Amino acid sequence: MQATLTSSYQERLGTIIADVVGPQAEAIDREAVFPGQGVAALAESGLLGLISAREVGGLGFGLAEAADMIEQVAQYCGSTAMVVCMHFAAVAVIEAHGTLAVREDVARGRALATLAFSESGSRSHFWQPLGTATLGVDGVRLDGAKSWVTSAAKADLYIWSSRPLAGEGASSLWLVPAATSGLRVIGAFDGLGLRGNCSSPITAEAAIVAPDAMLGPDGGGFDIMMSTVLPFFQVMNAAVALGTMEAATRKAAGHVSATRFEHLGQALADLPTIRAYIARMRIKTDLARSLLLDTIDAARSGREDAMLKVLEVKAAAGELSTEVTDLGMRVCGGAAFRKEVGVERHFRDSRAATAMAPTTDVLYEFIGRAACGLPLF
């Protein structure tokens, strides 16, 4: 992404990446631990309040700046980038429908937020929760089981989806503090990639929240997901993928330029086949960047094709990221299987984008329907 943050915030972000995020990335991946220090540093700097309004103490930036920040972080640590991606997606809902007090807590870095949508029963159809909300004498009782929650047991606030309380529609959304009785995180996350983002299941068993914890109207969850969550989630997920492939391209080019056939007096980069692979990586990365920038422009200007671009950007970036990191592994050969080259971590991290709901295959269905003039649902 082109630099869009003001110079002072770019300097803050660059310092945090250089001093905390980058140096800790390998250990976070190796030990599958949450990037707590990096997240705390971003909070203390004000950058977790990037998209919160200035009147509540935030920085007042938007989608473009969020994507720029996440791409820069993702070049060094995919886990940290994904935690921030999910935080911003949740903050977009809180900014639109949350109370002043909660908005201020989030804006000032006092609360890390995340989404709790996916359920095993509805799988990649995240917009259709099976969990329930029931009004009782003590408040609203939430019962349900979320299968993938980024920052599980680390976030302070969950944007939780359920079937409507009484209204029509597919879902209702709730602001659920992590300390709510009845919430339970099921096991630690031990995944292939993005190993520090703590994506564990969470169950709610008679978790009681106040009726005013509802975000938006009863039954209005689907509309909020489509209009507010989806653009932020899709664009920022694509930014994670872009940062991942940018890092893989840079590291692969550096490796082949520095590694030599001593007996021939040549670098690997002197071979035309190697340069062709690097060229393909560069082209695919730049294609993803161009689509991401165009999607942001479409969303900000309200272009007619904005929803189509939002659907396309995650699918394209996810697919291109797997292709670019595959090429990086091939270019670096046997050395890529060693941790010190760094490409294999990006190779593993890149796999998440195609499987994270909405999956690439589900997005292809939506994109195809849109291209054929059919309704999405």
N, C-alpha and C positions, 0 to 999 in steps of 0.2 A: 504494500500500500504506500501511496505517497504520504509524506508527513502532513498530518492535518491538525495535530495538537499544537497549541502555542509553545514557543520555545522553552518557557519555564517548566511546563509539564513534560515536554519531551526530555528535558534534562533530568527531571525527577525519575521518569520512567527508565531512562538509560542508566542512571545510577543504580536503581534497584535491580535491573537485569544484570548489570555487570557485577554488582557486589553480592547479590543474594540468589536470584533466580538461576542464572547461568551456573555458578559454582556448585549449587546444590542439585542440579538436574539429574546427574548420573546416580547419586545416592538415592534420590526420591524414586527413580525407576528401579534401581537394584533392590531396594528394601521395601518397595510398595508402601511408602509412607506419605501422608498428606503434606503438601507444601506449605505448612503453617507459617514459616518465617517469611516466605515470599508474599503470601496473602496478607499477613500482618503489616509488612512493609508497604504494600499497596494501599492498605486501609489507612495507615498513619500518614501517608503522603497525600491523601485525599482522592486518590485515583479510583478507589472502589465507588466513590460518589460521582464518577465521570458523567453519567447520564441523568443524575438527579438534578432537579431544578435548583437554580441559584438561590431562590427564596427560602429553600429548606436547608441550605448549606452545601449544596452540590456544586459541580462545576458547570452544569448546564449544557454539556455537549450532547451529540446525537449519535446516530447509527454509524456514520462514517468514522468518527473519532473512536468509537468503541471497537470497530473492526480493525482500525489501524493499530490500536493498543494491543489487541489480542493477537494480531499477526506477529507483532514484534516479540511478544512474550513467547508465542508458540515456536519461534525459531530456536529458542533455547530450552524450553520446558513445555511439552504438550500438556502435561497434567495440570500445571498452574494455569495455562491458557484455558483449558476446559472448565476449570473451577470458576474462573472469571467470566467465561462465556455464559455459564448457567446462572451466575449471579446477576449479570446484566439482563438476561431474559426474564428473570424473576423481578428485578427492579423495574423493568418497563411496566409490569402489571401493578406493582406497588405505587409507582408514580401516578398511574392512571386512576387507581381505585383505593389506595391505602389511606389511612388516617395521617394527619399532619405529624403526630408523634413518631409513627413508624417511619414515615418518609424522612424525617430528620435523623433518626437513628441510622438508617441506611446511608443517607447522604454523607454523614460525618464518619463513616467507617466503623460504627459501633455494632453493626449487624451484618453478617454474611447470609445471603439468601440463595435459594435454589428452587428448582421445579421438582415436583413429585407427581408425575402424570402417568408414566408407563405402568401397565399391569399385565401380568402373564396371561390373563383371560382374554384381553383385547389386543395384546402384543403391540405391533407397530402402529395400530390404530389408536394412538394415544389420546385422541379426542373423545373416546368412548369409554369412560371409566365404568367399572362394575361396582366399586365401593359405594357405600351408602351414607347418607346424612339423615339423621332422625331427630326431630325436636322433642326434648324432654324437659322435665322440671328444672334440671340443672344447667340447661343450655342445649347445644347441638351435639349429638353423639355421632362421631365419625368412625366407621368401620370399613376396613379395606386393606389391600396388600399391594404395595408398589414394588415393582420388580427391579427397577434401576433408578437410583437416586444419587446423582453426583453430590459429593460433599456430605453424604449420609453420616450422621453423628458428629459432623464438624460445622455444619451450617447452624445458624441461629434461627432462621425462619424458613419454613417450607410453604410454597404455593401448592396447595393440595387440591386435587380434583375429586369430585364424587358425583353420583347421580344427584339430580335436583332434590332439594328439600321438599318442595311442594309444587314448584312451577313446571312448566313445559320445557322441553329442550333436552340436549344430550348430557349436560353437566352443569355443575356449579363449582366455583373456586373459593378456597378458604385460605386465610393467612393463619398458619399453624406454627406457634413457637416450638422449638425443638424440645423445650422442657415440659411440654404437655404430657400429662399422665396418660398412659395407654399407647404411646408410640414406642416401637421397639425396632432397633436396627438388627438385621439378621446376618451376622457373620461379617468378616473382613473381606475386602475386595482383593483378589489375587488374579489379575487379568493378564492378557497377552501384552497389551499396550496401555498407554495412559494410566500407568500402574499406581500413580499417586492421587487419583481423583476420587477415591473412596466411593465407587459406585456400587453400593450395597442395597439390598431390598429393605424396605421399612413396612411394618404392619401397624395398623391402627386398630386397637381393640377397645371400644368404648372410650375413645379419646374425646374429651369434652372441650368444646370451644364456645365462646359467646356467639349469639346470633349475629352480632355486628362484625364478626370475623369474616363474614362473607365478602368477597371481592366482586363488585358488580352485582347485577340482578340474579335472582334465583333462576337457574336454567340458562343463564347467559354465558356460561363457561366456554361453549364452543365458539361464540362470536369473539370473545376476548382472545382465545387461542389463535384464531385465524387472523384477526386484525392487529393484535399487539404482540403476542408471543412469537408467532411464526416468522414474521420478518426479522426480528432480532435473532431468534435462534438459528434460522437458516443462514443469514449473512455471517453471523459470528462463528458458526460451525465451519463455514467455508473459509473464514479467516484463519481458523486453527489449521485447517488442511493446507492453506496457502503457506503459512509460516513453516509448516512441516516440510513441504516440498522445497521451499526456498532454502531451508537449512541443509537438506539433503543434497541439493544441487551445488551449493557453496562448498560443502565438505567433500563431495566427490571430485569437484574440479580442483580443489586444493590438494587432495590426495594424489591424483594422477599427475599433477604438475610437479609435486615434490618427490614422487617415487620414481626410481631410475633403474634401467637396465645398465648396471655398471660396466658390464663387459662390452656394451655397444655404445656407451656414452650418450644414451638417450633417456628421456623421461617417458613415462607412459603416455603423456599428452602428445608426444611426437607421433603416435600412431593414429592414422586417419580414422580407424574404426572407433577408437576411444573418443576422439573429438566428436565423432558423429553421435555417439551416445550422450555426451555432455550437451551437444546442441539440441537433441531431442528433449532432454530434461529441461533445458532453458526455455524452449518453445512452449512446452506443456505448462510450465510454471507461469509463463507470461500470459498464456491463454486463460488460465484460471484467474489471474490478476485482472485481466481486462473484463471478464464477465462479472467479477465481484464489483469492480468500479462502476460498471454499467448498471448492475442491479441496485447499488446504492443510489445512483442518479435517478433511476426509475422510481424507487421508493420515495425519495425526497421530493421529487417533482410531481408525484401523482400520475405518472405516465400510465397510459392505457394497458401497457404490457407489464406493469409492476408485479402483479401476482405471478405471472408466468415466469418472470426473471427470478423471483424469490424461490419458486419451486425448482428452477433449473440450477441455481447457484450451488446449493449443497450437493446435489447429485453430481454435477460436473466436477466440482472441486474434490469431492471424495474419490471419484474414479480417477481423476488425474493425479491425485496424491499417491494412490497405490501404484500407478504406472511409473511415476517419477521415482519413488523410493525403490521400486523393483529395479529400475535402470541403475540407480545408485549402487545397489548391491552387486549388480553385474559388473559395473565399471570398476568397483573396488576389489572385486574378486575375493579370494580367500581372506584378505585383510578385513573385509566388511563383516566377517563373522566374529571378529574380535571387538570387544567393547570400546577400545580406545579410539577407533576410527569414528565412531558415533553414528554412522549411517543406519546400523541395524535398529537402534532405538527409534529413529524416525520411521523406519520400515514397519515396525510393530505398531507405533502410535497411529500411523496412517490408516490402519485397518478398521479403526472404530467408526470412521465417518460413514462407511457404506452400511453398517449394521445398526447405527443409532437412529431411532425412530424420529421422523419418518424415514424408513430405510430407502436406499437408492431404488430398489424395485418398486416400492410404493410410490415414490416420486415419479418414476417413469410412467406409471399408470395415470397419475394426475396430469403430467406434462402431455402425454399422448391424448388424453381427453380434451385438454385445453386446446391443443393444436388441431384437433378434429372438430372443434366447436361444440363439444358436449359439456354438460354441466359436470363440475368436479364431484359433486355428491348427489 
